[in-house]
C-alpha cells in the first residue's frame, strides 16, 4: 500500500504520502513513527471561500478566509431547517512546524462544548494535488466550485465516516472558474 501511495504521489507531483495509512475509506492517519510533511498554507488556499452543503442529513454553511499572518480561519454552521444545531470556529495554522486544523464547537446558544482551553486538533497527515488529509478529516477538491469532506465519527466504540458535500456560493464561485 505504501508503494502504491508513493507511486501515486510521484506521478501526481505532490508531497509524498508514504506517512499516510488508511483510517476509513476516505480518511487517513500517520503511520507509526511517521512525521507529517512540511506544507505551507498556500498549498491548501483552495479551501478559502464561502461554501454550502449537506452533512449529517442537514444543511450547513462554511466559510474559510484566505491564508494570512500564518493562518486560515473558518466558521461552520449546521442547520436543521430554520434551527441552528451547532457552530464551529476553526483555524488552520502551523503548530511546531506542521499544519494543524483546530476546531472549537458551540451549541446553538453559543456555549462551548469543549472546556475553555480545549479544542479538537486534527494534525496534517498528507496532501495531494486535489486533497488535504488531516488525522480524522479529509477534504477533496472535485472542481473549482465543489468539495467533498469526510470526517471520522465514533459511536459506541465503532468508527465510521460522515460525508460532507460542499458547493461554492456567491461571488466566490466566479473567482475559481
Buried (B, 14 or more C-beta within 10 A) or exposed (E): EBEEBBEEBEEEEBBBBBBBBEBBEBBBBBEEEBEBBEBEBEBBEBBBBBBBBBBBEEBBBBBBEEBEEEBBBBBBBBBEEEEBBBBBBBBBBBBEEBBBBBBBBBEBEEEBBEEEEEBBEBBBBBBBEBBBBBBBBBBBBEEBBBBBBBBBEEEEEEEEBBBBBBBBBEEBBEEEE
